[in-house]
Amino acid sequence: MSGWDIDAPVVGGVMTTVGGYVQGDDGSGGLVGKITTFSTNVETASTQAASGPITTALGEFVEEYAGKLENMVLKSASAVQGCTQATTAYLEGNLEMAATAQENAGKIPQ
């Protein structure tokens, strides 16, 4: 860890940009917002199609991909949070905490 050389303002800029893509400016936009509206949009599409086969296909699509999409968002948020925590710990001189945060970045809490 003593070989770390972090440019905190650059990391902060990247985390702000990526965080915006993941959560938007208010925590409910970005990918988080898309996941939130996903099921509503699929239900609307199913209703508008008014077709048994299309409704079945959409249901199977949601069953297959909804969990994967949610995990993608959770993993992205965890990566941003872990990177931010690691950088903060590094700047505070706590390299052990920085290493732990780096190790946990991208893990989805159970």
DODO-45800 format. One record per atom (N, C-alpha, C, O): residue number from 1; residue in one letter; atom name; z, x, y. Coordinates in steps of 0.001 Angstrom, whole numbers. Example, Ala and Ser with C-alpha at 12.3 -4.5 7.8 and 13.67 -1.06 7.14 Angstrom:
2
[1, "a", "N", [7800, 13190, -5690]]
[1, "a", "CA", [7800, 12300, -4500]]
[1, "a", "C", [7800, 13200, -3300]]
[1, "a", "O", [8465, 14236, -3319]]
[2, "s", "N", [7080, 12850, -2250]]
[2, "s", "CA", [7140, 13670, -1060]]
[2, "s", "C", [7870, 12900, 30]]
[2, "s", "O", [8039, 13409, 1138]]
//
This chain:
110
[1, "m", "N", [0, 800, -1190]]
[1, "m", "CA", [0, 0, 0]]
[1, "m", "C", [0, 845, 1257]]
[1, "m", "O", [-480, 389, 2295]]
[2, "s", "N", [517, 2052, 1202]]
[2, "s", "CA", [581, 2858, 2410]]
[2, "s", "C", [-806, 3208, 2926]]
[2, "s", "O", [-948, 3689, 4050]]
[3, "g", "N", [-1837, 2968, 2105]]
[3, "g", "CA", [-3208, 3218, 2527]]
[3, "g", "C", [-3822, 2056, 3282]]
[3, "g", "O", [-4978, 2139, 3698]]
[4, "w", "N", [-3084, 985, 3469]]
[4, "w", "CA", [-3604, -170, 4192]]
[4, "w", "C", [-3818, 200, 5653]]
[4, "w", "O", [-3034, 948, 6237]]
[5, "d", "N", [-4856, -316, 6218]]
[5, "d", "CA", [-5120, -155, 7645]]
[5, "d", "C", [-5769, -1456, 8104]]
[5, "d", "O", [-6990, -1604, 8054]]
[6, "i", "N", [-4954, -2380, 8545]]
[6, "i", "CA", [-5412, -3726, 8865]]
[6, "i", "C", [-5596, -3877, 10367]]
[6, "i", "O", [-4704, -3547, 11149]]
[7, "d", "N", [-6742, -4371, 10755]]
[7, "d", "CA", [-7016, -4701, 12150]]
[7, "d", "C", [-6645, -6175, 12328]]
[7, "d", "O", [-7467, -7066, 12115]]
[8, "a", "N", [-5397, -6411, 12721]]
[8, "a", "CA", [-4855, -7770, 12764]]
[8, "a", "C", [-5668, -8737, 13628]]
[8, "a", "O", [-5870, -9877, 13209]]
[9, "p", "N", [-6142, -8343, 14804]]
[9, "p", "CA", [-6940, -9304, 15586]]
[9, "p", "C", [-8230, -9717, 14868]]
[9, "p", "O", [-8644, -10873, 14962]]
[10, "v", "N", [-8856, -8798, 14166]]
[10, "v", "CA", [-10072, -9143, 13422]]
[10, "v", "C", [-9726, -10075, 12265]]
[10, "v", "O", [-10414, -11070, 12039]]
[11, "v", "N", [-8664, -9756, 11537]]
[11, "v", "CA", [-8227, -10617, 10435]]
[11, "v", "C", [-7882, -12004, 10972]]
[11, "v", "O", [-8254, -13016, 10379]]
[12, "g", "N", [-7176, -12044, 12091]]
[12, "g", "CA", [-6822, -13324, 12693]]
[12, "g", "C", [-8051, -14147, 13047]]
[12, "g", "O", [-8068, -15361, 12844]]
[13, "g", "N", [-9072, -13495, 13573]]
[13, "g", "CA", [-10312, -14190, 13901]]
[13, "g", "C", [-11004, -14750, 12678]]
[13, "g", "O", [-11498, -15877, 12689]]
[14, "v", "N", [-11035, -13952, 11620]]
[14, "v", "CA", [-11656, -14410, 10378]]
[14, "v", "C", [-10866, -15572, 9790]]
[14, "v", "O", [-11454, -16554, 9337]]
[15, "m", "N", [-9543, -15472, 9791]]
[15, "m", "CA", [-8710, -16539, 9228]]
[15, "m", "C", [-8855, -17829, 10041]]
[15, "m", "O", [-8850, -18923, 9477]]
[16, "t", "N", [-8984, -17701, 11353]]
[16, "t", "CA", [-9196, -18888, 12187]]
[16, "t", "C", [-10528, -19547, 11845]]
[16, "t", "O", [-10609, -20769, 11722]]
[17, "t", "N", [-11564, -18740, 11695]]
[17, "t", "CA", [-12886, -19274, 11363]]
[17, "t", "C", [-12881, -19929, 9992]]
[17, "t", "O", [-13318, -21070, 9842]]
[18, "v", "N", [-12387, -19209, 8992]]
[18, "v", "CA", [-12366, -19744, 7627]]
[18, "v", "C", [-11447, -20953, 7547]]
[18, "v", "O", [-11784, -21952, 6911]]
[19, "g", "N", [-10287, -20867, 8191]]
[19, "g", "CA", [-9364, -22002, 8208]]
[19, "g", "C", [-10008, -23244, 8815]]
[19, "g", "O", [-9748, -24364, 8375]]
[20, "g", "N", [-10842, -23042, 9819]]
[20, "g", "CA", [-11560, -24162, 10420]]
[20, "g", "C", [-12515, -24807, 9443]]
[20, "g", "O", [-12661, -26029, 9420]]
[21, "y", "N", [-13170, -23980, 8628]]
[21, "y", "CA", [-14070, -24531, 7614]]
[21, "y", "C", [-13294, -25280, 6541]]
[21, "y", "O", [-13761, -26292, 6018]]
[22, "v", "N", [-12119, -24783, 6218]]
[22, "v", "CA", [-11318, -25396, 5154]]
[22, "v", "C", [-10593, -26645, 5646]]
[22, "v", "O", [-10661, -27694, 5006]]
[23, "q", "N", [-9892, -26536, 6796]]
[23, "q", "CA", [-9025, -27629, 7238]]
[23, "q", "C", [-9414, -28240, 8577]]
[23, "q", "O", [-8802, -29221, 8998]]
[24, "g", "N", [-10392, -27701, 9242]]
[24, "g", "CA", [-10735, -28204, 10564]]
[24, "g", "C", [-9686, -27794, 11579]]
[24, "g", "O", [-8750, -27063, 11255]]
[25, "d", "N", [-9838, -28255, 12776]]
[25, "d", "CA", [-8904, -27887, 13847]]
[25, "d", "C", [-7543, -28563, 13717]]
[25, "d", "O", [-6536, -28038, 14192]]
[26, "d", "N", [-7514, -29724, 13074]]
[26, "d", "CA", [-6267, -30488, 13015]]
[26, "d", "C", [-5656, -30564, 11620]]
[26, "d", "O", [-4694, -31302, 11404]]
[27, "g", "N", [-6205, -29807, 10672]]
[27, "g", "CA", [-5664, -29821, 9311]]
[27, "g", "C", [-6223, -30911, 8430]]
[27, "g", "O", [-5924, -30959, 7237]]
[28, "s", "N", [-7038, -31795, 9003]]
[28, "s", "CA", [-7599, -32878, 8195]]
[28, "s", "C", [-9122, -32924, 8279]]
[28, "s", "O", [-9741, -33874, 7800]]
[29, "g", "N", [-9715, -31924, 8874]]
[29, "g", "CA", [-11179, -31859, 8979]]
[29, "g", "C", [-11734, -30922, 7928]]
[29, "g", "O", [-11134, -30756, 6866]]
[30, "g", "N", [-12860, -30313, 8205]]
[30, "g", "CA", [-13468, -29340, 7299]]
[30, "g", "C", [-13594, -29865, 5886]]
[30, "g", "O", [-13833, -31053, 5670]]
[31, "l", "N", [-13432, -28966, 4923]]
[31, "l", "CA", [-13516, -29361, 3518]]
[31, "l", "C", [-12433, -30364, 3137]]
[31, "l", "O", [-12670, -31251, 2317]]
[32, "v", "N", [-11254, -30232, 3723]]
[32, "v", "CA", [-10176, -31179, 3442]]
[32, "v", "C", [-10629, -32591, 3787]]
[32, "v", "O", [-10416, -33523, 3011]]
[33, "g", "N", [-11247, -32747, 4939]]
[33, "g", "CA", [-11735, -34051, 5357]]
[33, "g", "C", [-12834, -34575, 4462]]
[33, "g", "O", [-12895, -35769, 4172]]
[34, "k", "N", [-13709, -33675, 4021]]
[34, "k", "CA", [-14801, -34099, 3139]]
[34, "k", "C", [-14261, -34584, 1800]]
[34, "k", "O", [-14757, -35570, 1255]]
[35, "i", "N", [-13266, -33913, 1271]]
[35, "i", "CA", [-12664, -34347, 8]]
[35, "i", "C", [-11981, -35695, 194]]
[35, "i", "O", [-12037, -36554, -686]]
[36, "t", "N", [-11338, -35876, 1336]]
[36, "t", "CA", [-10642, -37130, 1615]]
[36, "t", "C", [-11618, -38308, 1646]]
[36, "t", "O", [-11304, -39388, 1147]]
[37, "t", "N", [-12782, -38103, 2221]]
[37, "t", "CA", [-13761, -39193, 2329]]
[37, "t", "C", [-14698, -39273, 1129]]
[37, "t", "O", [-15485, -40213, 1027]]
[38, "f", "N", [-14627, -38318, 237]]
[38, "f", "CA", [-15527, -38247, -910]]
[38, "f", "C", [-15508, -39527, -1745]]
[38, "f", "O", [-16554, -40123, -1998]]
[39, "s", "N", [-14326, -39941, -2166]]
[39, "s", "CA", [-14245, -41110, -3047]]
[39, "s", "C", [-14695, -42375, -2327]]
[39, "s", "O", [-15346, -43234, -2922]]
[40, "t", "N", [-14351, -42491, -1048]]
[40, "t", "CA", [-14786, -43658, -275]]
[40, "t", "C", [-16311, -43703, -192]]
[40, "t", "O", [-16922, -44761, -347]]
[41, "n", "N", [-16906, -42558, 50]]
[41, "n", "CA", [-18371, -42512, 154]]
[41, "n", "C", [-19046, -42839, -1177]]
[41, "n", "O", [-20076, -43513, -1200]]
[42, "v", "N", [-18480, -42374, -2269]]
[42, "v", "CA", [-19052, -42675, -3583]]
[42, "v", "C", [-18909, -44168, -3885]]
[42, "v", "O", [-19836, -44795, -4398]]
[43, "e", "N", [-17750, -44727, -3567]]
[43, "e", "CA", [-17551, -46165, -3778]]
[43, "e", "C", [-18553, -46973, -2954]]
[43, "e", "O", [-19114, -47953, -3446]]
[44, "t", "N", [-18776, -46573, -1723]]
[44, "t", "CA", [-19740, -47264, -864]]
[44, "t", "C", [-21140, -47167, -1454]]
[44, "t", "O", [-21874, -48154, -1486]]
[45, "a", "N", [-21508, -45982, -1920]]
[45, "a", "CA", [-22828, -45800, -2527]]
[45, "a", "C", [-22986, -46684, -3756]]
[45, "a", "O", [-24038, -47285, -3973]]
[46, "s", "N", [-21934, -46756, -4550]]
[46, "s", "CA", [-21974, -47586, -5748]]
[46, "s", "C", [-22147, -49056, -5392]]
[46, "s", "O", [-22942, -49763, -6010]]
[47, "t", "N", [-21407, -49507, -4404]]
[47, "t", "CA", [-21505, -50905, -3967]]
[47, "t", "C", [-22892, -51210, -3416]]
[47, "t", "O", [-23479, -52246, -3727]]
[48, "q", "N", [-23406, -50305, -2602]]
[48, "q", "CA", [-24719, -50518, -1993]]
[48, "q", "C", [-25831, -50519, -3042]]
[48, "q", "O", [-26812, -51252, -2916]]
[49, "a", "N", [-25672, -49700, -4065]]
[49, "a", "CA", [-26698, -49635, -5116]]
[49, "a", "C", [-26719, -50917, -5940]]
[49, "a", "O", [-27776, -51351, -6397]]
[50, "a", "N", [-25549, -51518, -6127]]
[50, "a", "CA", [-25429, -52759, -6905]]
[50, "a", "C", [-26182, -52654, -8231]]
[50, "a", "O", [-26940, -53548, -8608]]
[51, "s", "N", [-25954, -51552, -8920]]
[51, "s", "CA", [-26667, -51291, -10172]]
[51, "s", "C", [-25686, -50702, -11183]]
[51, "s", "O", [-25022, -49703, -10908]]
[52, "g", "N", [-25602, -51332, -12352]]
[52, "g", "CA", [-24724, -50842, -13416]]
[52, "g", "C", [-24968, -49392, -13778]]
[52, "g", "O", [-24017, -48613, -13831]]
[53, "p", "N", [-26227, -48994, -14033]]
[53, "p", "CA", [-26479, -47592, -14397]]
[53, "p", "C", [-26104, -46608, -13284]]
[53, "p", "O", [-25586, -45526, -13558]]
[54, "i", "N", [-26365, -46985, -12036]]
[54, "i", "CA", [-26026, -46085, -10930]]
[54, "i", "C", [-24512, -46006, -10770]]
[54, "i", "O", [-23971, -44924, -10542]]
[55, "t", "N", [-23830, -47127, -10886]]
[55, "t", "CA", [-22377, -47132, -10812]]
[55, "t", "C", [-21777, -46260, -11911]]
[55, "t", "O", [-20830, -45509, -11675]]
[56, "t", "N", [-22333, -46367, -13105]]
[56, "t", "CA", [-21864, -45537, -14223]]
[56, "t", "C", [-22099, -44059, -13930]]
[56, "t", "O", [-21211, -43233, -14139]]
[57, "a", "N", [-23289, -43728, -13449]]
[57, "a", "CA", [-23621, -42334, -13147]]
[57, "a", "C", [-22711, -41769, -12061]]
[57, "a", "O", [-22241, -40637, -12169]]
[58, "l", "N", [-22465, -42546, -11028]]
[58, "l", "CA", [-21575, -42092, -9958]]
[58, "l", "C", [-20150, -41903, -10476]]
[58, "l", "O", [-19476, -40942, -10106]]
[59, "g", "N", [-19699, -42808, -11320]]
[59, "g", "CA", [-18369, -42674, -11912]]
[59, "g", "C", [-18242, -41412, -12741]]
[59, "g", "O", [-17230, -40713, -12680]]
[60, "e", "N", [-19287, -41124, -13523]]
[60, "e", "CA", [-19281, -39905, -14338]]
[60, "e", "C", [-19321, -38659, -13459]]
[60, "e", "O", [-18688, -37651, -13774]]
[61, "f", "N", [-20065, -38729, -12359]]
[61, "f", "CA", [-20124, -37607, -11419]]
[61, "f", "C", [-18737, -37327, -10838]]
[61, "f", "O", [-18285, -36182, -10806]]
[62, "v", "N", [-18072, -38384, -10382]]
[62, "v", "CA", [-16735, -38230, -9810]]
[62, "v", "C", [-15771, -37678, -10850]]
[62, "v", "O", [-14981, -36781, -10557]]
[63, "e", "N", [-15836, -38211, -12052]]
[63, "e", "CA", [-14956, -37742, -13124]]
[63, "e", "C", [-15155, -36251, -13393]]
[63, "e", "O", [-14190, -35525, -13628]]
[64, "e", "N", [-16390, -35806, -13358]]
[64, "e", "CA", [-16716, -34404, -13647]]
[64, "e", "C", [-16351, -33467, -12494]]
[64, "e", "O", [-15850, -32368, -12731]]
[65, "y", "N", [-16593, -33886, -11260]]
[65, "y", "CA", [-16515, -32947, -10144]]
[65, "y", "C", [-15371, -33144, -9158]]
[65, "y", "O", [-15074, -32220, -8400]]
[66, "a", "N", [-14728, -34277, -9129]]
[66, "a", "CA", [-13672, -34511, -8125]]
[66, "a", "C", [-12557, -33472, -8231]]
[66, "a", "O", [-12143, -32907, -7219]]
[67, "g", "N", [-12074, -33219, -9424]]
[67, "g", "CA", [-11008, -32227, -9612]]
[67, "g", "C", [-11452, -30825, -9241]]
[67, "g", "O", [-10685, -30051, -8668]]
[68, "k", "N", [-12689, -30504, -9569]]
[68, "k", "CA", [-13218, -29175, -9236]]
[68, "k", "C", [-13335, -28997, -7732]]
[68, "k", "O", [-13015, -27933, -7202]]
[69, "l", "N", [-13790, -30034, -7044]]
[69, "l", "CA", [-13899, -29965, -5594]]
[69, "l", "C", [-12526, -29838, -4945]]
[69, "l", "O", [-12344, -29059, -4009]]
[70, "e", "N", [-11569, -30603, -5444]]
[70, "e", "CA", [-10213, -30523, -4904]]
[70, "e", "C", [-9628, -29122, -5122]]
[70, "e", "O", [-9010, -28560, -4217]]
[71, "n", "N", [-9821, -28561, -6314]]
[71, "n", "CA", [-9321, -27215, -6585]]
[71, "n", "C", [-9989, -26175, -5698]]
[71, "n", "O", [-9354, -25197, -5303]]
[72, "m", "N", [-11269, -26377, -5381]]
[72, "m", "CA", [-11972, -25460, -4489]]
[72, "m", "C", [-11296, -25444, -3119]]
[72, "m", "O", [-11084, -24379, -2537]]
[73, "v", "N", [-10962, -26613, -2614]]
[73, "v", "CA", [-10312, -26704, -1314]]
[73, "v", "C", [-8909, -26099, -1380]]
[73, "v", "O", [-8521, -25346, -486]]
[74, "l", "N", [-8148, -26419, -2422]]
[74, "l", "CA", [-6799, -25867, -2566]]
[74, "l", "C", [-6819, -24349, -2675]]
[74, "l", "O", [-5980, -23670, -2084]]
[75, "k", "N", [-7771, -23817, -3426]]
[75, "k", "CA", [-7881, -22363, -3591]]
[75, "k", "C", [-8260, -21697, -2270]]
[75, "k", "O", [-7743, -20631, -1935]]
[76, "s", "N", [-9153, -22321, -1534]]
[76, "s", "CA", [-9559, -21780, -230]]
[76, "s", "C", [-8382, -21767, 737]]
[76, "s", "O", [-8154, -20774, 1429]]
[77, "a", "N", [-7636, -22864, 787]]
[77, "a", "CA", [-6468, -22932, 1665]]
[77, "a", "C", [-5422, -21901, 1263]]
[77, "a", "O", [-4802, -21278, 2124]]
[78, "s", "N", [-5224, -21720, -28]]
[78, "s", "CA", [-4272, -20731, -521]]
[78, "s", "C", [-4700, -19315, -144]]
[78, "s", "O", [-3861, -18478, 187]]
[79, "a", "N", [-5990, -19050, -193]]
[79, "a", "CA", [-6497, -17727, 165]]
[79, "a", "C", [-6253, -17435, 1641]]
[79, "a", "O", [-5830, -16336, 1999]]
[80, "v", "N", [-6518, -18411, 2489]]
[80, "v", "CA", [-6283, -18235, 3930]]
[80, "v", "C", [-4796, -18017, 4189]]
[80, "v", "O", [-4414, -17109, 4926]]
[81, "q", "N", [-3964, -18850, 3582]]
[81, "q", "CA", [-2520, -18728, 3781]]
[81, "q", "C", [-2004, -17377, 3271]]
[81, "q", "O", [-1214, -16716, 3945]]
[82, "g", "N", [-2453, -16974, 2083]]
[82, "g", "CA", [-1994, -15704, 1513]]
[82, "g", "C", [-2422, -14502, 2344]]
[82, "g", "O", [-1651, -13563, 2538]]
[83, "c", "N", [-3643, -14540, 2826]]
[83, "c", "CA", [-4123, -13443, 3667]]
[83, "c", "C", [-3335, -13368, 4972]]
[83, "c", "O", [-2983, -12285, 5439]]
[84, "t", "N", [-3068, -14516, 5539]]
[84, "t", "CA", [-2291, -14559, 6782]]
[84, "t", "C", [-870, -14045, 6548]]
[84, "t", "O", [-347, -13272, 7351]]
[85, "q", "N", [-249, -14473, 5452]]
[85, "q", "CA", [1103, -14007, 5139]]
[85, "q", "C", [1122, -12508, 4867]]
[85, "q", "O", [2036, -11811, 5306]]
[86, "a", "N", [125, -12008, 4148]]
[86, "a", "CA", [65, -10572, 3846]]
[86, "a", "C", [-93, -9761, 5128]]
[86, "a", "O", [552, -8726, 5294]]
[87, "t", "N", [-933, -10219, 6016]]
[87, "t", "CA", [-1142, -9501, 7280]]
[87, "t", "C", [120, -9517, 8128]]
[87, "t", "O", [490, -8503, 8718]]
[88, "t", "N", [776, -10664, 8187]]
[88, "t", "CA", [2021, -10770, 8958]]
[88, "t", "C", [3084, -9836, 8392]]
[88, "t", "O", [3750, -9125, 9144]]
[89, "a", "N", [3244, -9835, 7077]]
[89, "a", "CA", [4231, -8953, 6441]]
[89, "a", "C", [3892, -7483, 6689]]
[89, "a", "O", [4782, -6674, 6952]]
[90, "y", "N", [2618, -7142, 6606]]
[90, "y", "CA", [2160, -5767, 6876]]
[90, "y", "C", [2538, -5353, 8298]]
[90, "y", "O", [3065, -4262, 8514]]
[91, "l", "N", [2265, -6228, 9260]]
[91, "l", "CA", [2568, -5909, 10657]]
[91, "l", "C", [4064, -5774, 10899]]
[91, "l", "O", [4491, -5044, 11794]]
[92, "e", "N", [4863, -6481, 10095]]
[92, "e", "CA", [6316, -6380, 10204]]
[92, "e", "C", [6869, -5191, 9417]]
[92, "e", "O", [8076, -4948, 9425]]
[93, "g", "N", [5993, -4456, 8742]]
[93, "g", "CA", [6410, -3284, 7986]]
[93, "g", "C", [6944, -3579, 6601]]
[93, "g", "O", [7486, -2687, 5949]]
[94, "n", "N", [6804, -4800, 6139]]
[94, "n", "CA", [7295, -5190, 4817]]
[94, "n", "C", [6126, -5138, 3833]]
[94, "n", "O", [5491, -6152, 3545]]
[95, "l", "N", [5859, -3939, 3326]]
[95, "l", "CA", [4696, -3751, 2455]]
[95, "l", "C", [4861, -4426, 1104]]
[95, "l", "O", [3875, -4834, 491]]
[96, "e", "N", [6099, -4548, 632]]
[96, "e", "CA", [6323, -5240, -643]]
[96, "e", "C", [5969, -6726, -509]]
[96, "e", "O", [5309, -7300, -1375]]
[97, "m", "N", [6417, -7329, 582]]
[97, "m", "CA", [6097, -8734, 818]]
[97, "m", "C", [4586, -8905, 1045]]
[97, "m", "O", [3999, -9895, 608]]
[98, "a", "N", [3975, -7957, 1716]]
[98, "a", "CA", [2527, -8005, 1942]]
[98, "a", "C", [1777, -7958, 614]]
[98, "a", "O", [818, -8701, 408]]
[99, "a", "N", [2220, -7083, -280]]
[99, "a", "CA", [1570, -6977, -1595]]
[99, "a", "C", [1735, -8258, -2398]]
[99, "a", "O", [799, -8698, -3066]]
[100, "t", "N", [2923, -8862, -2338]]
[100, "t", "CA", [3163, -10120, -3047]]
[100, "t", "C", [2284, -11232, -2489]]
[100, "t", "O", [1690, -11998, -3249]]
[101, "a", "N", [2199, -11321, -1173]]
[101, "a", "CA", [1358, -12351, -551]]
[101, "a", "C", [-108, -12140, -916]]
[101, "a", "O", [-829, -13101, -1183]]
[102, "q", "N", [-543, -10888, -928]]
[102, "q", "CA", [-1927, -10590, -1301]]
[102, "q", "C", [-2182, -10990, -2752]]
[102, "q", "O", [-3232, -11547, -3073]]
[103, "e", "N", [-1231, -10707, -3615]]
[103, "e", "CA", [-1371, -11039, -5034]]
[103, "e", "C", [-1455, -12553, -5248]]
[103, "e", "O", [-2174, -13020, -6131]]
[104, "n", "N", [-720, -13311, -4438]]
[104, "n", "CA", [-682, -14767, -4592]]
[104, "n", "C", [-1808, -15491, -3857]]
[104, "n", "O", [-2027, -16682, -4079]]
[105, "a", "N", [-2515, -14785, -2991]]
[105, "a", "CA", [-3616, -15417, -2244]]
[105, "a", "C", [-4652, -15951, -3202]]
[105, "a", "O", [-5124, -15234, -4084]]
[106, "g", "N", [-5003, -17199, -3031]]
[106, "g", "CA", [-6026, -17821, -3874]]
[106, "g", "C", [-5477, -18522, -5095]]
[106, "g", "O", [-6227, -19164, -5830]]
[107, "k", "N", [-4168, -18410, -5326]]
[107, "k", "CA", [-3580, -19130, -6458]]
[107, "k", "C", [-3259, -20554, -6024]]
[107, "k", "O", [-2801, -20781, -4903]]
[108, "i", "N", [-3494, -21489, -6895]]
[108, "i", "CA", [-3230, -22885, -6588]]
[108, "i", "C", [-1833, -23223, -7088]]
[108, "i", "O", [-1543, -23069, -8274]]
[109, "p", "N", [-951, -23690, -6173]]
[109, "p", "CA", [405, -24045, -6610]]
[109, "p", "C", [376, -25181, -7621]]
[109, "p", "O", [-434, -26101, -7509]]
[110, "q", "N", [1249, -25112, -8592]]
[110, "q", "CA", [1313, -26145, -9630]]
[110, "q", "C", [2194, -27263, -9240]]
[110, "q", "O", [2356, -28216, -10002]]
//
